[in-house]
């Protein structure tokens, strides 16, 4: 959607600040390996003295990429949840995607699942733009392809007044893979997975996407 300079639209690109946070849900995370590693957005955990992955337990930050807004978390609990596989397919413009994450405390507490398309691949290889609506707290959650594989990590969202702009940006899976490799983490990889229904993808995501709680 093109927005002229004279259009009566206020477009806000929202990134939650890096200042110290009060206690409560600060964002979402994605389990990406069988040995307890989760990935989230760096701004989700910035300013948090202690971290808890809801339904998993305490986690610690073990890796950071502030340039690309990624952070790696580690749980030492005996996790029985199933990791989300990392997509190995190139994302295509116009491809349907599903955004998954938990809203901030005070909003609906359940998993938030919305669908849209890849609306832009940008001028860099770090991020992609999508149209699925997202809420505060979805940051650090998953952008999934129609096989249920991880195509990106949610990082920025759009809101608008007097207009119809929606959606946001996600860190692309190529950047995620490079980040995990630098941390010597081996994610589960998606290879040749068939397309699934939105309902099936939502059930898979419920097992692998977790709210992050700031325990300051």
N, C-alpha and C positions, 0 to 999 in steps of 0.2 A: 504494500500500500504506500503510494507516494504522498507526502505531506508537504505542501508548499509553505514558503516562509510566511505567507499572509493568512494561512488557514487558521481558523479559530480553534486551535487544538493545543492543549498543553500535554506534551509527551514527557514522561518521567522515566528514566532508566534507573531502577532501584537496586542498589547494592548495600546490604546491611553494613553499618559502620564497624570499624575495627576497634572501637572503644570497649572498655570493660563492660561486661554484660551482667545483668541481674540474673538470679537463679531462675531456671525454667527451660522450656524447650527452645533451642536456638536454631534448629534446622534438622536436616535429614542426612542419612548416610547409607551406603550400599555395601553389603558383604560381598567381597570379590574373590575370596580364596577359602579353602577348607581349613587353613591354619589360623583363622581369626583376624584377618586383615579386612578393614573397612575403609572405603574412600569417601571423602566428603569435600565440600568447598572450604577453602582456607578461612574465609570470612565467617563461617559458621562457628568455628572454634576459637577465633581470635578473641582475646580478653577473658577466656574461661580458665580458671585455675584448676578445676577438676571437671572431668567429663564422664558421662554415663550414656551408654547406648541402651535405650529403653528395651526391656525384654532380653537383654544380653548381660548387662552389668557394666562395671567400670572399664573404661578404655583409656589408653594413653596415646598422645600424638607422637609418632615416630618418624614422620617425614613431612616436608613442607615444600610447596612450589608457589610462592606468593605471586609470581609473575602470571601464572596461569590459574590462580585461585584454586589450588588443589591441596589437600592434606590427607595423610595416611594415618589411620588409627589402628591400634592393636589391642585385642582382647585376649586375656589369658584364660578365659573361661572355657569349659568344655562345650563348644557350640555345636548344636545339632541342626541349626538352620542351613538351608541350601544356598550357596552363593549364586549370584547372577552371573551368567557367562558373558564375557566381553565379546562384542561383535567383531568379526574379522572381515566384514563386508564394507565397502566404501558407501558412505551415505550419499544419496542422490537427491537433487533438488526436486521437491514435490512429493517425496516419499512420506507415507504416513508414519507418525511417531506417537508414542504415548509417554506422557510426563507423570511421574509418580513421586510423591513425597508426603510428609506430615506437616499440617499447618501449625502455626505457632499456638502456644497455650492460650486458651480463651476463645479460639475458633473451634470448628468441628474437630474432634480429637482423632477421628479415624483416618485411615490412609486416603489421600486425595489422588484420584486417577482421572486424567483428562487426555483427550487426543487432539491431534492437529496434523500439520504437515511441516516438512523442512521448507522454510520460506526463503532462506538465504544461506549461502556458504561463505559469504564475506570475502574480504580481500586478503585474509591471512588463513593459515591452516590450523589455527588454534581453536576457533569457535565456530558454531553454526547457529543460525537463527531458526526459531520454530514458532508456530501459531497456537499451540496448546495453552490454554489459560493456566496460570500458576498462582499460588498464594504465598504470602510471607511464611517462611518455615519450610517451603519446598526446596530451598537452596540446599545443595549437597545431595539431593535425591537423584533419581535415575530418569534418563531419557532413553526409551526402549524402542527397538524396531519391532516389526510385526511378528518376528519369531520369538520375542521376549528377551532378546539379547541387549546388552548395554551399549548404546550408541553414543552416550554423552552423560556428563554430570551437570545438573542444573546449577547455574551460577547467577544469572541476572534475569530480572523480569521487567516487563513493560506495564505501566498503567497509563490511563489517559482520562482526561476530562474533555467533554464535548466532542468525543471522537470514538472510534471503534478499534483502536490499536490494542492488541493483546498478545500474550506469548512472552518470549524471552530468548535468552542465549544459553547454550550449553557448551562445556568444554568437550571437544571432539575425542572420539575413542583413540585416535592415533596419539594424541597428547597424553591421554590416560595411560596407554600402553608404554610409552617412553618413560613416563614418571614411575610407573610400577617397576619397570626393568632397572631403572637407576637405584631403586630401593631393594633390589634383589627379591621382589615379590612375584610369584608365579600365579597369575589369575586363572580362573577357569575360562577356557576359550570356547566360543560357539562356532561349531563347524558343521555346516549343512543342516541346521535346524529348520524344520518346516514352519510355515506360517501358522499362527495360532489366533484364536478368537480374542477379542478384547477382554472377555470374562476370564479366559484361561491365563492371559498375561497378568491380569490384576491379581489372580490367586498366586501366581509365581512370585510376583513382586511383594506380596504380603509376607512371604517367607524370607525375603532377602533385603528389604528396605526398612531401616530403623530410625526412629527419632533420636536426635542427640540432645541430651540434657546438660545444661551448664550448671555446675554445682557450686558456684561462687558463694 
